[in-house]
Amino acid sequence: MNLRLLLPGFVLLSCCAAASAEVLLRDATVYARPDPAAAVLQVLPAGTVPTPAAAPAAEGWLAVEVAGPHDVYVENKHVGKNLDIKPGSELRLRPDATAPVVAIMEAADKTDLGGLAGPRRDWSQYRLEKAIVGYIKLPATFAAGPAAPAATAVTAGPAVSGDSGHALMPRFFEGRFAATENFLTYRHPYKFQVLDSFGNRFAYLDMTRLLLTEDLSKYIDRTVVIYGTARTINEKGTKRVIEVESLHLK
């Protein structure tokens, strides 16, 4: 994994190889950076065998892998029109430019699309499948023993979920089906939309590819599962539309 964390005076700890065969005798906190004041990624319980990460670590710290999935945030300017994250983009813990960078997007990474985030909705939430790098402060108490399953962080799922992202590929989405309101001063480009769990529009719905003989009003204000292709329809990436191929109640 390429975290691109470059800090002066950092070296790879020689204890990493030894720790790979050792069991934690007590709980260990995993931080986003080698700093006790940094954000906590997870707490590894006693009995866990941390997996050393191929990343630099300051003296007195151990770099370890934190298994996914992880909820991460990326600025909308780094999201393509097909809603895939552009390779090389910084993935952060929160929708904030000052939040820790936990990974750099690579072309082969698998992500699940979440919803818009941030006070101005200029960030997008994704679920990242791969492991990220965290740091345990040494000395941690280890003991030789058999490997135990690594613990994973418990994270809340996105409000609207999507399948792993590939260019212009259909995905599954879940949310509340709603009609748009057309006023004389403003007309929405589509008659229907899907809302996230906060009642915000996640995307407009283009129903022209859907062959329906039933009344769509029966879906209004109900949770639906949608299969279709999503894309942005404005330069900032804040407006999206899903070309619906199938629609059914959850």
C-alpha positions in Angstrom: 0.0 0.0 0.0 1.3 3.5 -0.8 0.4 5.9 2.0 2.9 8.5 0.9 3.6 9.5 4.4 6.9 11.3 4.3 8.2 12.7 7.6 11.8 13.6 8.4 13.8 11.2 10.5 11.4 8.2 10.0 12.9 4.7 9.7 11.4 1.2 9.4 11.5 -0.5 12.7 13.5 -3.7 12.9 11.0 -5.0 15.4 8.3 -5.2 12.7 9.3 -8.7 11.5 9.4 -10.0 15.0 6.0 -8.6 15.9 4.4 -10.4 13.0 4.7 -13.7 15.0 3.7 -12.2 18.4 0.3 -11.8 20.2 -0.8 -8.7 22.0 -1.2 -9.4 25.8 -3.2 -6.3 26.3 -5.4 -3.9 24.2 -3.4 -1.6 21.9 -4.7 1.6 20.4 -4.0 2.2 16.7 -3.6 5.8 15.6 -3.9 7.4 12.2 -0.4 9.0 12.7 2.5 8.1 15.0 1.2 10.6 17.6 -0.8 9.9 20.7 -2.9 13.0 19.9 -3.9 11.6 16.5 -7.3 10.2 15.5 -7.9 6.6 16.7 -8.5 4.1 13.9 -9.3 1.2 16.1 -8.4 -0.6 19.3 -6.8 -4.1 18.8 -7.9 -6.4 21.6 -5.6 -8.6 23.6 -5.0 -11.8 21.7 -4.7 -10.1 18.3 -1.6 -10.5 16.1 -1.0 -7.2 14.4 0.1 -7.3 10.8 3.2 -5.1 10.3 2.8 -2.6 7.4 5.4 -1.8 4.8 5.4 1.8 5.8 7.9 4.1 7.6 7.4 4.5 11.3 9.0 6.9 13.8 11.2 5.5 16.5 9.0 4.1 19.3 6.1 3.2 17.0 5.1 0.2 15.0 3.3 0.6 11.6 0.5 -2.0 11.2 -2.2 -2.8 8.7 -5.8 -1.9 9.6 -8.1 -4.2 7.7 -11.0 -2.7 5.7 -13.6 -1.7 4.9 -13.2 2.0 6.0 -15.4 5.0 5.5 -13.3 7.7 3.8 -14.0 11.1 2.3 -12.7 12.7 -0.9 -13.3 16.2 -2.2 -15.7 16.3 -5.1 -13.1 17.8 -7.4 -11.3 14.5 -7.2 -14.4 12.5 -8.3 -14.9 11.8 -12.0 -18.1 12.2 -13.9 -18.8 8.5 -13.5 -18.4 8.9 -9.7 -15.2 7.0 -9.5 -12.4 8.5 -7.4 -9.4 9.7 -9.5 -6.2 7.7 -8.9 -3.8 9.7 -6.7 -6.5 11.4 -4.7 -6.2 11.8 -0.9 -8.7 9.8 1.1 -9.4 11.4 4.5 -11.0 10.3 7.8 -13.5 13.2 7.7 -15.0 15.6 5.1 -12.4 18.2 6.1 -9.2 19.3 4.4 -7.5 19.2 7.7 -8.5 15.6 8.5 -5.8 12.9 8.4 -5.1 11.3 5.0 -5.4 7.6 5.6 -4.8 6.4 2.0 -4.0 7.5 -1.5 -6.4 6.2 -4.2 -4.9 3.7 -6.6 -6.4 2.5 -9.8 -7.0 -1.0 -8.6 -8.7 0.0 -5.3 -12.3 -1.1 -4.7 -14.7 1.5 -3.3 -18.4 1.6 -2.6 -20.1 4.9 -3.2 -21.7 6.7 -0.3 -23.4 10.1 -0.2 -22.5 13.7 -0.3 -20.9 15.1 2.8 -19.5 18.3 4.4 -21.2 21.5 5.4 -21.3 22.6 1.7 -21.8 19.1 0.4 -18.5 19.4 -1.5 -17.2 16.1 -0.3 -18.2 12.5 -1.1 -18.2 9.5 1.2 -16.9 6.2 0.0 -16.2 2.8 1.6 -12.7 1.7 0.9 -12.1 -2.1 0.9 -8.3 -2.3 1.3 -6.2 -2.2 4.5 -4.8 1.2 5.6 -1.8 1.9 7.7 -2.0 2.7 11.4 0.5 3.1 14.2 0.9 1.4 17.7 3.0 3.2 20.3 5.7 1.0 21.7 6.5 -0.7 24.0 3.4 -2.8 23.4 3.1 -6.0 25.3 3.6 -9.0 23.0 4.0 -12.7 23.6 5.0 -15.4 21.3 2.1 -17.5 20.2 -0.2 -18.7 17.3 -1.7 -16.1 15.0 -5.1 -14.8 16.0 -7.6 -13.3 13.6 -7.0 -9.6 13.2 -9.7 -7.3 14.6 -11.3 -4.8 12.3 -12.7 -1.4 13.0 -16.5 -1.1 13.3 -17.7 1.6 11.0 -21.2 2.8 10.1 -22.4 2.1 6.6 -23.0 4.9 4.1 -26.5 6.3 3.8 -26.8 5.3 0.1 -24.6 2.4 -0.9 -23.2 1.4 -4.3 -21.3 -1.6 -5.7 -17.5 -1.4 -6.3 -16.7 1.4 -8.7 -15.6 0.9 -12.3 -16.0 3.3 -15.2 -19.5 3.7 -16.4 -20.6 0.4 -14.8 -24.1 0.0 -13.3 -24.3 -0.3 -9.5 -26.9 -0.9 -6.8 -28.2 2.0 -4.8 -30.5 2.2 -1.8 -32.5 5.2 -0.6 -35.8 6.8 -0.3 -37.7 7.4 -3.5 -39.2 10.9 -3.9 -40.7 13.2 -6.5 -39.0 16.5 -7.3 -41.0 19.7 -6.9 -41.1 22.0 -9.9 -41.7 25.7 -9.2 -42.3 28.4 -11.8 -38.9 29.9 -10.9 -37.0 26.6 -11.0 -37.6 23.4 -12.9 -35.7 20.3 -11.9 -34.2 18.3 -14.8 -35.9 15.1 -13.7 -39.3 14.2 -12.1 -37.9 11.8 -9.5 -35.0 11.6 -7.1 -33.5 9.3 -4.4 -32.8 10.7 -0.9 -30.2 9.6 1.7 -31.0 8.9 5.3 -30.9 12.6 6.2 -33.5 13.5 3.6 -31.0 15.1 1.2 -31.0 14.4 -2.5 -28.4 11.9 -3.4 -29.2 11.8 -7.1 -31.9 12.5 -9.6 -33.5 9.5 -11.3 -33.6 9.1 -15.1 -36.5 6.7 -15.6 -36.4 6.7 -19.4 -34.5 3.3 -19.6 -37.0 1.6 -17.2 -39.9 -0.2 -18.7 -42.7 0.2 -16.2 -46.4 -0.4 -16.6 -47.2 0.4 -13.0 -47.8 3.7 -11.3 -44.5 5.1 -9.9 -46.4 7.0 -7.2 -46.5 3.8 -5.1 -42.8 4.1 -4.5 -43.0 7.7 -3.1 -41.5 8.0 0.4 -40.5 4.3 0.5 -37.1 2.7 0.6 -36.1 1.3 -2.8 -33.2 -0.6 -4.3 -32.1 0.8 -7.6 -29.8 -0.7 -10.2 -28.3 1.7 -12.7 -25.4 3.9 -13.9 -24.6 7.1 -12.0 -22.9 10.2 -13.3 -22.5 13.8 -12.4 -24.4 16.5 -14.3 -22.5 19.7 -13.1 -18.9 20.7 -13.0 -18.7 20.7 -9.1 -20.0 17.1 -8.9 -22.7 18.1 -6.5 -25.6 17.1 -8.8 -25.9 13.5 -9.9 -28.3 11.4 -11.9 -28.8 7.6 -12.0 -29.9 6.1 -15.2 -32.3 3.5 -13.7 -32.4 0.0 -15.2 -34.4 -1.7 -12.4 -36.3 -0.5 -9.4 -38.0 -2.4 -6.6 -39.1 -1.9 -2.9 -36.7 -3.1 -0.3 
